[in-house]
Amino acid sequence: MALAKLASRRHFLRGRIADSDTLRPPWSIDESLFVDQCRRCNACVEQCGTDLLVKGSGGFPEADYSKGFCTFCEKCVEACEHQALVITESPWQQLPVITDKCLAMNKVFCRTCEESCEVEAIRFQLKLGGIAQPLIENDLCTGCGECIADCPVQALVMKKTAKKAA
């Protein structure tokens, strides 16, 4: 039986109908092909210099933004001998989303996410009589996740999107 079917069955039995929320390493091929190609050798995890990649469900590598962020160094791709990671124009289709736990949205001054964003994709819009509110410029965002790793209250989460290729 193909690994994709086994993974789907495992998620079904664990109460998860699909693993569509699982965030794979950058430049991962399509999920159904990924679980067939990936041999769970964890070479990509070992090469990740920021600890973003972790051994996830079923031993497959996953991106865990609470642990680190992506520098797009491509070492994970170089380490993958099974063609589960292949360089394409866009490393992935995901962007950070600000949740209601955000300090600024709760009237507490904080700009940690803005300060950690190298590409300046996060800006704060002044609010009359209140604290400036964060806005993510999706067209500028690379999805590196440094804002997530640095947030003091874990108010940002990475979500898969239909972001167009870079």
C-alpha positions in Angstrom: 0.0 0.0 0.0 1.4 3.5 -0.9 2.7 5.6 2.0 0.2 8.4 1.0 -2.7 6.0 1.7 -1.1 4.8 5.0 -0.6 8.4 6.1 -4.2 9.2 5.2 -5.5 6.1 7.1 -3.3 7.0 10.1 -4.7 10.6 10.2 -8.3 9.2 9.9 -7.8 6.8 12.8 -6.3 9.7 14.9 -9.4 11.8 14.2 -7.7 13.9 11.5 -9.4 13.5 8.1 -6.5 15.1 6.2 -3.1 16.5 7.0 -3.6 19.6 4.9 -2.3 21.8 7.8 1.1 20.0 8.0 3.8 22.4 7.0 6.6 20.6 5.2 10.2 21.8 4.6 10.7 24.5 1.9 10.6 23.3 -1.7 8.7 20.1 -0.7 6.9 18.5 -3.6 3.2 17.9 -3.6 2.0 16.2 -0.4 0.9 13.0 -1.9 4.2 12.6 -3.8 6.1 13.8 -0.8 5.0 11.0 1.4 5.9 8.5 -1.4 9.3 10.0 -2.1 10.5 10.9 1.4 12.3 8.1 3.1 12.2 9.7 6.6 16.0 9.7 6.7 15.9 13.2 8.5 18.9 14.4 6.5 17.1 17.7 5.9 16.3 18.0 9.6 19.9 17.5 10.5 21.1 20.2 8.0 18.6 22.8 9.2 20.8 25.5 10.9 17.9 27.3 12.6 16.1 24.2 14.0 12.9 25.0 11.9 12.7 21.4 10.6 11.7 18.7 13.1 10.8 15.0 12.9 7.0 15.1 12.7 4.1 12.7 12.4 5.1 9.3 11.0 8.7 10.4 11.0 8.3 12.8 8.1 10.0 16.2 8.4 7.8 19.2 9.3 8.4 22.9 9.7 7.9 24.0 13.3 8.0 27.8 13.5 7.9 27.8 17.3 11.4 26.4 17.2 13.0 28.4 14.4 12.7 30.1 11.0 13.9 29.6 7.4 16.9 31.4 6.0 16.3 29.7 2.5 19.9 28.4 2.6 18.9 25.4 0.6 20.9 22.9 2.7 17.8 20.8 3.3 17.3 20.4 -0.5 21.0 19.5 -0.9 20.7 16.9 1.8 17.6 15.3 0.3 18.8 12.3 -1.8 15.2 11.1 -2.6 13.9 14.1 -4.5 11.2 15.0 -2.0 12.6 18.5 -1.9 13.2 20.2 -5.3 14.1 23.8 -5.9 11.3 25.7 -7.6 10.5 29.4 -7.9 8.6 29.6 -4.5 9.8 27.6 -1.5 6.3 27.2 -0.2 2.7 28.4 -0.2 2.2 29.7 3.4 2.0 33.0 5.2 1.8 34.1 8.8 -1.6 35.1 10.2 -2.0 37.3 13.3 -4.3 35.9 15.9 -6.3 37.6 18.6 -3.5 36.9 21.1 -1.5 39.7 19.6 -0.4 42.2 22.3 -0.9 45.2 20.0 -4.4 44.1 19.2 -5.0 43.9 23.0 -3.8 47.5 23.6 -0.3 46.6 24.8 2.6 48.2 22.9 4.6 45.5 21.0 6.4 45.6 17.7 8.6 42.5 18.0 7.2 41.0 14.7 7.9 44.2 12.8 11.5 44.4 14.2 12.3 40.8 13.3 11.0 41.0 9.7 14.0 41.5 7.4 11.9 42.1 4.3 9.7 44.6 6.1 6.5 42.7 5.3 5.0 43.6 8.7 4.1 47.2 9.3 2.0 48.9 12.0 -0.9 51.2 11.1 -1.7 54.0 13.5 -5.1 53.8 15.2 -6.7 56.9 16.4 -6.8 56.9 20.2 -5.2 53.5 20.5 -2.1 51.3 19.9 -0.9 50.9 16.3 -2.1 47.6 14.7 0.0 45.1 12.8 -0.5 44.4 9.1 1.2 41.8 7.0 2.0 42.7 3.4 1.4 39.3 1.8 3.1 40.3 -1.4 6.4 41.1 0.5 6.3 38.2 2.9 8.6 35.3 2.2 7.1 33.0 4.8 10.4 32.6 6.6 8.6 32.6 10.0 11.1 34.7 11.9 8.2 36.8 13.2 6.5 33.7 14.6 9.7 32.4 16.4 10.2 35.9 17.9 6.7 36.7 19.1 6.6 36.8 22.9 3.0 35.4 23.1 2.9 33.2 20.0 0.3 35.4 18.4 1.3 34.5 14.8 0.7 31.2 13.2 1.7 29.9 9.7 -1.1 28.9 7.4 -1.1 27.4 4.0 -2.3 29.8 1.3 -2.9 30.2 -2.4 0.0 32.7 -2.5 1.3 33.0 -6.1 4.8 31.9 -6.9 7.6 34.3 -6.1 
